[in-house]
């Protein structure tokens, strides 16, 4: 009787522990949709549209649309930018510079920051739902400890990564989802962190007409000058100061 009860309890415990499979369609469908959109973008030649040549050829038409339908164009721009970020499509820099050309540096920066934050939040939630929560549920103590350490300083970590674009934007969108970052902190750090670079790229867009008139081609080399990089690095250092302060306090605490 006792053996039978123990076997039944073990069976019930195993059933509760197993839960839904890690790689089930119910979990993965958000990422599958984003992956399908990424593939479709190239299959239908979307990468040919995300170029300065396309902007050069259609800049008069776009400027006319802005003059006649400014609000609709602004909303459409935010939606397209969010889609580009959510599906991890190439062309974010071109989109930002184009925004500066169409709307001016200040308005374009606002539109870019809103669109990019929405898109980054979509991919964050998709990754968290599909893989982040199941992975953490099955993680061992070592990963949970690392996750706790990241969560304590997640806002500043992400802010530094946003201020200095050392890593691909889509990768910075995904990693916090796997390490259990809070949605509120993720959205706020993303929103604040992308403002400086967005403004710099949008400001370049305000001078596109003269660049096109001279026959030159816009390039990232024109944007990421030593002065700009130094300014962005300075902002990142300021964002990293709380992390340094916490590290120093932790070392002193261990010595005491």
C-alpha positions in Angstrom: 0.0 0.0 0.0 2.8 2.4 1.0 4.8 1.6 -2.2 1.7 2.1 -4.3 1.0 5.5 -2.7 4.6 6.6 -3.1 4.6 5.6 -6.8 1.3 7.5 -7.3 2.7 10.6 -5.5 5.9 10.4 -7.6 3.9 10.2 -10.8 1.8 13.2 -9.8 5.0 15.1 -8.9 6.6 14.3 -12.3 3.4 15.4 -14.1 3.5 18.7 -12.3 7.2 19.3 -12.8 7.1 18.4 -16.5 4.7 21.2 -17.6 4.5 22.3 -21.2 7.5 21.3 -23.4 10.2 23.9 -23.7 10.1 24.1 -27.5 6.3 23.9 -28.1 4.5 25.8 -30.9 2.4 27.6 -28.2 5.6 29.1 -26.8 7.5 29.6 -30.0 4.9 31.1 -32.3 5.8 34.8 -31.5 9.4 34.2 -32.5 8.4 32.2 -35.6 6.2 35.1 -36.8 9.2 37.5 -36.4 11.5 35.0 -38.2 9.0 34.6 -41.0 8.8 38.4 -41.4 12.6 38.7 -41.5 12.8 36.1 -44.3 9.9 37.6 -46.2 11.6 41.0 -46.1 14.5 39.7 -48.2 12.3 37.5 -50.4 10.3 40.4 -51.6 13.2 42.8 -52.0 12.7 44.9 -49.0 16.5 45.3 -48.6 16.6 47.1 -52.0 14.2 49.8 -50.6 16.2 50.5 -47.4 18.9 52.5 -49.2 19.9 56.1 -49.7 19.5 55.6 -53.4 15.8 55.0 -53.0 15.6 58.1 -50.8 17.5 60.1 -53.5 15.1 59.0 -56.2 11.9 59.7 -54.2 12.8 62.5 -51.9 10.6 65.1 -53.8 7.6 62.8 -53.6 8.1 62.1 -49.9 8.6 65.8 -49.1 5.3 66.5 -50.9 3.5 63.9 -48.8 4.9 65.4 -45.7 3.6 68.8 -46.7 0.1 67.5 -47.4 -0.3 64.7 -44.8 2.2 65.5 -42.0 0.4 63.7 -39.2 -0.4 60.6 -41.1 3.2 60.4 -42.4 4.5 60.8 -38.9 2.3 58.0 -37.6 3.2 55.8 -40.5 6.9 56.4 -39.9 6.6 55.3 -36.3 4.7 52.2 -37.3 7.3 51.3 -40.0 10.2 51.9 -37.7 8.6 49.7 -35.0 8.2 46.9 -37.6 11.8 47.3 -38.7 13.1 46.9 -35.1 10.6 44.2 -34.1 11.5 42.0 -37.1 15.3 42.9 -36.7 15.4 44.1 -40.2 18.5 46.0 -41.6 18.1 49.7 -42.3 17.6 51.3 -38.9 20.3 53.9 -39.6 18.9 54.7 -43.0 15.4 55.0 -41.5 16.7 57.4 -38.8 18.6 59.6 -41.3 15.5 59.6 -43.6 13.5 60.8 -40.6 15.8 63.7 -40.1 15.4 64.6 -43.8 11.6 64.4 -43.7 10.7 65.8 -40.2 13.8 67.7 -38.9 16.2 66.5 -36.2 14.0 67.2 -33.1 10.7 65.7 -34.4 12.5 62.8 -36.1 14.3 62.0 -32.9 11.0 61.8 -31.0 9.5 59.6 -33.7 12.5 57.3 -33.9 12.7 56.9 -30.1 9.0 56.0 -29.9 9.1 53.6 -32.9 12.3 51.9 -31.8 11.1 51.5 -28.2 7.8 49.9 -29.4 9.6 47.6 -31.7 12.2 46.6 -29.1 9.5 45.9 -26.6 7.7 43.6 -29.0 10.8 41.5 -29.6 11.6 41.5 -25.9 8.1 40.2 -25.0 8.2 37.6 -27.8 11.6 36.3 -26.7 10.6 36.3 -23.0 7.4 34.4 -23.7 8.9 31.9 -26.1 12.2 31.1 -24.4 13.0 33.4 -21.5 10.5 32.1 -18.9 10.9 28.4 -19.7 14.7 28.6 -19.7 14.7 30.4 -16.3 12.2 27.8 -14.9 14.6 25.0 -15.9 17.7 26.9 -14.9 20.1 25.8 -12.2 21.2 27.8 -9.2 24.2 29.3 -11.1 22.0 30.9 -13.8 19.5 32.1 -11.2 22.3 33.8 -9.2 23.6 35.5 -12.4 20.0 36.5 -13.2 19.6 38.1 -9.7 22.9 40.0 -10.1 21.8 41.3 -13.6 18.4 42.3 -12.4 19.9 44.4 -9.5 21.8 46.5 -12.1 19.8 45.8 -15.3 18.7 49.4 -15.9 22.3 50.8 -15.9 23.7 47.8 -17.9 21.1 48.3 -20.6 21.5 52.0 -20.6 25.2 51.7 -21.2 24.7 49.3 -24.1 22.1 51.6 -25.6 24.3 54.6 -25.4 27.3 52.9 -27.0 26.1 50.7 -29.9 28.9 48.2 -29.6 26.6 45.2 -30.1 23.8 44.7 -32.7 20.6 46.3 -31.7 18.6 43.1 -32.0 21.0 41.2 -29.7 20.7 43.9 -27.0 16.9 43.5 -27.3 17.0 39.7 -26.7 19.5 39.2 -23.9 17.6 41.1 -21.2 14.6 38.9 -22.0 16.6 35.8 -21.2 18.0 37.2 -18.0 14.6 38.2 -16.5 14.8 42.0 -16.8 11.7 43.8 -15.8 9.6 45.2 -18.6 9.4 48.7 -17.0 13.2 49.0 -16.6 13.7 47.6 -20.2 11.4 50.2 -21.8 12.7 53.1 -19.8 16.4 52.2 -20.4 15.7 51.7 -24.1 13.8 55.0 -24.4 16.5 57.1 -22.7 19.5 55.2 -24.1 18.7 55.6 -27.8 18.0 59.3 -27.7 21.6 60.6 -28.3 22.4 58.4 -31.2 19.0 58.9 -32.7 19.5 62.7 -32.6 22.9 62.5 -34.2 21.7 60.3 -37.1 18.6 62.5 -37.5 20.7 65.6 -37.6 22.7 64.2 -40.5 19.4 63.7 -42.3 18.7 67.4 -42.2 21.7 67.9 -44.6 20.9 65.2 -47.0 19.8 67.6 -49.8 23.2 69.2 -49.9 24.9 65.9 -49.8 22.8 64.6 -52.7 23.3 67.9 -54.6 27.1 67.5 -54.3 26.9 64.0 -55.8 28.2 62.4 -52.6 26.8 59.3 -50.9 25.9 59.4 -47.2 27.8 57.0 -45.1 28.3 56.1 -41.4 31.8 57.4 -41.6 30.3 60.9 -41.9 28.3 60.4 -38.7 30.5 58.5 -36.3 33.2 61.1 -36.0 35.7 61.2 -33.1 33.8 64.0 -31.5 30.5 62.2 -31.7 32.0 59.0 -30.4 33.7 60.8 -27.5 30.4 62.4 -26.5 28.5 59.1 -26.6 31.3 57.4 -24.6 31.1 60.2 -22.0 27.4 59.6 -21.6 28.0 55.8 -21.2 30.6 56.4 -18.6 28.1 58.5 -16.6 25.6 55.8 -16.9 28.1 53.2 -15.7 29.1 55.2 -12.5 26.4 53.6 -10.4 27.6 50.2 -11.4 31.2 51.2 -10.4 30.0 52.6 -7.1 28.1 49.4 -6.3 31.1 47.2 -7.2 33.4 49.3 -4.9 30.9 49.0 -2.1 30.7 45.3 -2.6 34.5 44.9 -2.5 34.8 47.0 0.7 32.0 45.0 2.3 33.8 41.7 1.7 37.0 43.1 3.1 35.2 44.3 6.2 
